[in-house]
Amino acid sequence: MNALLYGLVVLIWGTTWIALKWQLGEVPIALSIAYRFGLAAAVLFAWLLWRRQLVLPRGRARLWVLAQGLCLFCLNFVCFLNASRHIASGLVAVVFSSAALWNALLARVVHGRVVAPQVLGGGALGLTGLLLLFWPEITAHQAGASTLAGLAWALGGTLCFSTGNLLSAALQGQGLKPVQTNAWGMAVGTVLLVGYAAVAGVPWAFDTSPRYVGALLYLAIPGSVIGFTAYLTLVGRLGPERAAYSTVLFPVVALNVSAWAEGYRWTAPALVGLVLVMAGNVLVFRRKPATPASAPAPAASPTAPSPRPPNRA
């Protein structure tokens, strides 16, 4: 089950980039994101009602769901889209893929979880590999105030994503399923984005072209309903630090799709980077060798004669 969920996340989120590209156009970005999560929330609510599993979070869980919606389904997308205005998409991908390390650090600070050395080592290998994969795109970008602003936006989005991961883990610890918290969280994100658009005076628009509608459906159902549910289920099953390594792998899937659809050509440094990313994946999920149990001391035979006391002078 873990392998299936992990594969779904990598394949789905590795292919959503082309759908995001097709959504760029006459519809403002905030509204496109609101359409996506509004539709995804409606699908999840319908599913929960049909399964009779719709639960209203109560007490502290309600605040955590609100915070998760703000972090995962609103702020992080706003941050990454603003980052893309200043820096290359490859650099944004590298910063976002540091979520594996940020998840481990936040889990250590907030929950006191012991961070396995292979998780940190695998995350470092993966980030090094992504730097090699996107090195031409990164070096072509000149440093300056705009670059620093883009890096700040990307880091802010990554921290929002990691915070949402920890909130989901805490909610699952209270017995709430990701599909339940995602429905409410996506609804919260939609309301916040629509409210922002209204306050900022964003013109209301919708693109009825088959490309835009198809991209919206793909982002809402596979990308959000299935992708986020599978990912956050992994957060509960594997822990935030291991689940987040999928953020290192889906840029690799995106590059392979680009090689097929847009003529991307693999170079020697990119292939070395791919090897490092895969090696990091192996290291992150490597099982510790079982510690052999110490053999118990042999019991004294009940028929054995008792030792004679030493002769004393």
C-alpha positions as CSV (number, residue, x, y, z in Angstrom):
1,M,0.0,0.0,0.0
2,N,2.8,2.4,0.8
3,A,4.5,1.8,-2.5
4,L,1.2,2.3,-4.4
5,L,0.5,5.6,-2.6
6,Y,4.1,6.8,-3.1
7,G,3.9,5.9,-6.8
8,L,0.6,7.7,-7.3
9,V,2.0,10.9,-5.7
10,V,5.1,10.9,-7.8
11,L,3.4,10.2,-11.1
12,I,0.4,12.5,-10.5
13,W,2.3,15.5,-9.1
14,G,5.1,14.9,-11.7
15,T,2.6,15.5,-14.5
16,T,0.5,18.3,-13.1
17,W,3.1,20.9,-14.3
18,I,1.8,20.7,-17.8
19,A,-1.8,21.3,-16.6
20,L,-0.6,24.3,-14.6
21,K,1.1,25.6,-17.7
22,W,-2.1,25.2,-19.7
23,Q,-4.0,27.2,-17.0
24,L,-1.9,30.3,-17.5
25,G,-3.7,32.9,-19.6
26,E,-6.8,35.1,-19.3
27,V,-7.9,33.7,-15.9
28,P,-6.2,35.3,-12.9
29,I,-4.0,32.9,-11.0
30,A,-5.9,33.3,-7.7
31,L,-9.2,32.4,-9.4
32,S,-7.7,29.4,-11.2
33,I,-6.4,28.0,-7.8
34,A,-9.8,28.7,-6.3
35,Y,-11.6,26.9,-9.1
36,R,-9.3,23.9,-8.6
37,F,-9.7,23.5,-4.9
38,G,-13.4,24.4,-5.0
39,L,-14.1,21.6,-7.4
40,A,-11.9,19.2,-5.4
41,A,-13.7,20.1,-2.2
42,A,-17.1,19.5,-3.8
43,V,-15.9,16.0,-5.0
44,L,-14.6,15.1,-1.6
45,F,-17.7,16.3,0.2
46,A,-19.9,14.3,-2.2
47,W,-17.7,11.2,-1.6
48,L,-17.9,11.6,2.1
49,L,-21.7,12.1,2.1
50,W,-22.1,9.0,-0.1
51,R,-19.9,6.9,2.3
52,R,-21.5,8.5,5.3
53,Q,-18.1,9.5,6.6
54,L,-18.6,13.3,6.7
55,V,-17.3,14.5,10.1
56,L,-17.2,18.1,11.4
57,P,-13.9,18.7,13.2
58,R,-14.4,19.8,16.8
59,G,-12.3,21.6,19.4
60,R,-8.7,22.1,18.7
61,A,-8.9,20.0,15.5
62,R,-11.1,22.7,13.9
63,L,-8.4,25.2,14.3
64,W,-5.8,22.8,12.9
65,V,-8.0,22.1,9.9
66,L,-8.3,25.9,9.3
67,A,-4.5,26.2,9.6
68,Q,-4.0,23.3,7.2
69,G,-6.3,24.9,4.6
70,L,-4.4,28.2,4.9
71,C,-1.0,26.5,4.6
72,L,-1.6,23.7,2.1
73,F,-4.4,25.0,-0.1
74,C,-3.8,28.7,-0.2
75,L,-0.5,30.3,1.0
76,N,1.9,27.8,-0.4
77,F,0.5,28.2,-4.0
78,V,0.5,31.9,-3.7
79,C,4.1,31.8,-2.6
80,F,5.3,29.5,-5.3
81,L,3.5,31.4,-8.1
82,N,5.1,34.6,-6.9
83,A,8.5,32.9,-6.7
84,S,8.1,31.8,-10.3
85,R,7.8,35.5,-11.3
86,H,11.4,36.2,-10.0
87,I,13.4,33.0,-10.4
88,A,13.6,30.0,-12.8
89,S,11.2,27.2,-12.3
90,G,14.1,24.8,-11.8
91,L,15.3,26.8,-8.8
92,V,11.8,26.8,-7.4
93,A,11.7,23.0,-7.7
94,V,15.0,22.7,-5.9
95,V,13.9,24.9,-3.0
96,F,10.5,23.1,-2.8
97,S,12.3,19.7,-2.7
98,S,14.0,20.8,0.5
99,A,10.7,20.0,2.2
100,A,12.1,16.6,3.0
101,L,14.7,18.2,5.2
102,W,12.3,20.8,6.6
103,N,9.8,18.2,7.5
104,A,12.4,16.2,9.4
105,L,13.6,19.4,11.2
106,L,10.1,20.6,12.2
107,A,9.1,17.1,13.3
108,R,12.2,17.1,15.6
109,V,11.5,20.6,17.0
110,V,7.7,20.3,17.3
111,H,7.1,16.6,18.2
112,G,10.6,15.6,19.4
113,R,10.8,12.9,16.7
114,V,14.3,11.3,16.3
115,V,15.5,12.1,12.7
116,A,17.1,9.0,11.1
117,P,20.5,9.7,9.7
118,Q,19.7,8.0,6.4
119,V,16.7,10.4,5.9
120,L,18.9,13.4,6.2
121,G,21.6,11.8,4.0
122,G,19.1,10.8,1.4
123,G,17.5,14.3,1.4
124,A,20.9,15.9,0.9
125,L,21.7,13.5,-2.0
126,G,18.4,14.2,-3.6
127,L,18.9,18.0,-3.4
128,T,22.4,17.7,-4.9
129,G,20.9,15.6,-7.7
130,L,18.3,18.2,-8.4
131,L,20.9,21.0,-8.5
132,L,22.7,19.0,-11.2
133,L,19.4,18.4,-13.1
134,F,18.5,22.1,-13.2
135,W,22.0,23.5,-13.2
136,P,21.9,25.1,-16.7
137,E,18.6,26.8,-15.8
138,I,19.9,28.0,-12.4
139,T,23.2,29.4,-13.7
140,A,21.5,31.3,-16.5
141,H,19.6,33.3,-13.9
142,Q,21.5,36.4,-12.7
143,A,21.7,37.0,-9.0
144,G,20.2,40.2,-7.6
145,A,17.4,41.6,-5.5
146,S,14.8,39.9,-7.7
147,T,16.5,36.5,-7.1
148,L,16.5,37.0,-3.4
149,A,12.8,37.9,-3.4
150,G,12.1,34.8,-5.5
151,L,14.1,32.6,-3.1
152,A,12.2,34.1,-0.1
153,W,8.9,33.4,-1.7
154,A,9.9,29.8,-2.6
155,L,11.2,29.2,1.0
156,G,8.0,30.6,2.4
157,G,5.9,28.3,0.3
158,T,8.1,25.3,1.3
159,L,7.7,26.1,5.0
160,C,3.9,26.5,4.5
161,F,3.9,23.0,2.8
162,S,5.9,21.5,5.6
163,T,3.7,23.1,8.3
164,G,0.7,21.6,6.6
165,N,2.3,18.2,6.7
166,L,2.8,18.4,10.4
167,L,-0.8,19.6,10.9
168,S,-2.1,16.6,8.9
169,A,0.0,14.2,11.0
170,A,-1.5,15.7,14.2
171,L,-5.0,15.5,12.8
172,Q,-4.5,11.8,11.8
173,G,-3.3,11.2,15.3
174,Q,-6.7,12.4,16.5
175,G,-8.4,9.8,14.3
176,L,-9.4,12.1,11.4
177,K,-8.7,10.8,7.9
178,P,-6.9,12.9,5.3
179,V,-9.9,12.7,3.0
180,Q,-12.0,14.3,5.7
181,T,-9.5,17.1,6.6
182,N,-8.7,17.7,3.0
183,A,-12.4,18.4,2.1
184,W,-12.6,21.1,4.8
185,G,-9.1,22.4,4.2
186,M,-9.7,22.8,0.5
187,A,-13.0,24.6,1.2
188,V,-11.1,27.0,3.5
189,G,-8.5,27.6,0.9
190,T,-11.2,28.3,-1.7
191,V,-13.0,30.8,0.5
192,L,-9.7,32.6,1.3
193,L,-8.7,32.9,-2.3
194,V,-12.1,34.1,-3.5
195,G,-12.1,36.6,-0.6
196,Y,-8.6,37.8,-1.6
197,A,-9.8,38.2,-5.2
198,A,-12.8,40.2,-4.1
199,V,-10.8,42.5,-1.9
200,A,-8.0,43.0,-4.4
201,G,-10.4,43.7,-7.2
202,V,-9.4,40.8,-9.3
203,P,-11.6,40.6,-12.4
204,W,-13.9,37.6,-12.5
205,A,-13.1,35.4,-15.5
206,F,-13.4,31.8,-16.7
207,D,-11.9,30.1,-19.8
208,T,-14.3,27.7,-21.5
209,S,-11.7,26.3,-23.9
210,P,-11.2,22.5,-23.8
211,R,-7.5,22.9,-22.8
212,Y,-8.3,25.1,-19.8
213,V,-11.3,23.0,-18.6
214,G,-9.3,19.7,-19.1
215,A,-6.4,21.1,-17.2
216,L,-8.7,22.2,-14.4
217,L,-10.3,18.8,-14.2
218,Y,-6.9,17.1,-14.0
219,L,-5.6,19.4,-11.3
220,A,-8.8,19.2,-9.3
221,I,-9.4,15.4,-9.3
222,P,-6.1,13.5,-9.9
223,G,-3.9,16.4,-8.8
224,S,-5.9,17.4,-5.6
225,V,-8.4,14.8,-4.6
226,I,-6.1,11.8,-5.3
227,G,-2.7,13.4,-5.0
228,F,-3.2,15.2,-1.7
229,T,-5.1,12.4,-0.2
230,A,-2.5,9.8,-1.1
231,Y,0.4,12.1,0.0
232,L,-1.1,13.0,3.4
233,T,-2.0,9.4,4.0
234,L,1.7,8.7,3.5
235,V,2.5,11.4,6.0
236,G,0.5,9.5,8.6
237,R,1.9,6.1,7.6
238,L,5.6,6.9,6.9
239,G,6.1,10.1,8.8
240,P,6.5,13.7,7.3
241,E,10.2,13.4,6.5
242,R,10.0,10.2,4.4
243,A,6.8,11.1,2.6
244,A,8.3,14.5,1.6
245,Y,11.0,12.8,-0.4
246,S,8.4,12.5,-3.2
247,T,8.9,16.2,-3.8
248,V,12.4,15.3,-4.9
249,L,11.2,12.6,-7.4
250,F,8.3,14.4,-9.2
251,P,10.6,17.0,-10.9
252,V,12.4,14.0,-12.4
253,V,9.0,12.7,-13.8
254,A,8.3,16.2,-15.1
255,L,11.6,16.3,-17.0
256,N,10.8,12.9,-18.5
257,V,7.4,14.2,-19.7
258,S,9.2,17.3,-21.0
259,A,11.6,15.1,-23.0
260,W,8.6,13.4,-24.6
261,A,6.4,16.5,-25.1
262,E,8.8,19.4,-25.5
263,G,12.1,17.9,-26.7
264,Y,14.1,18.2,-23.5
265,R,17.5,16.5,-23.9
266,W,19.3,14.7,-21.1
267,T,22.9,15.8,-20.5
268,A,25.7,14.0,-18.7
269,P,25.4,16.2,-15.5
270,A,21.6,15.7,-15.6
271,L,22.0,11.9,-15.7
272,V,24.4,12.1,-12.8
273,G,21.8,14.1,-10.9
274,L,19.2,11.5,-11.7
275,V,21.4,8.8,-10.3
276,L,21.9,10.8,-7.1
277,V,18.2,11.4,-6.7
278,M,17.5,7.7,-7.0
279,A,20.3,6.9,-4.6
280,G,18.8,9.3,-2.1
281,N,15.5,7.6,-2.5
282,V,17.1,4.2,-1.8
283,L,18.8,5.6,1.3
284,V,15.7,7.3,2.7
285,F,13.7,4.1,2.6
286,R,16.5,1.6,3.5
287,R,15.4,-0.6,6.3
288,K,17.7,-0.8,9.3
289,P,19.3,-4.3,9.7
290,A,17.7,-6.3,12.4
291,T,19.7,-6.3,15.6
292,P,20.4,-9.9,16.6
293,A,19.1,-10.8,20.0
294,S,21.7,-11.8,22.5
295,A,21.6,-15.5,23.3
296,P,20.1,-16.2,26.8
297,A,22.5,-17.7,29.4
298,P,22.1,-21.5,29.6
299,A,20.0,-22.6,32.5
300,A,21.6,-24.9,35.0
301,S,20.5,-28.6,34.6
302,P,18.3,-29.7,37.5
303,T,20.2,-33.0,37.7
304,A,23.7,-31.5,37.7
305,P,25.5,-32.0,41.0
306,S,26.1,-28.9,43.2
307,P,29.6,-27.7,43.2
308,R,31.6,-28.8,46.3
309,P,32.7,-26.0,48.6
310,P,36.4,-25.4,48.6
311,N,38.4,-27.0,51.4
312,R,39.3,-24.5,54.1
313,A,42.3,-25.0,56.3
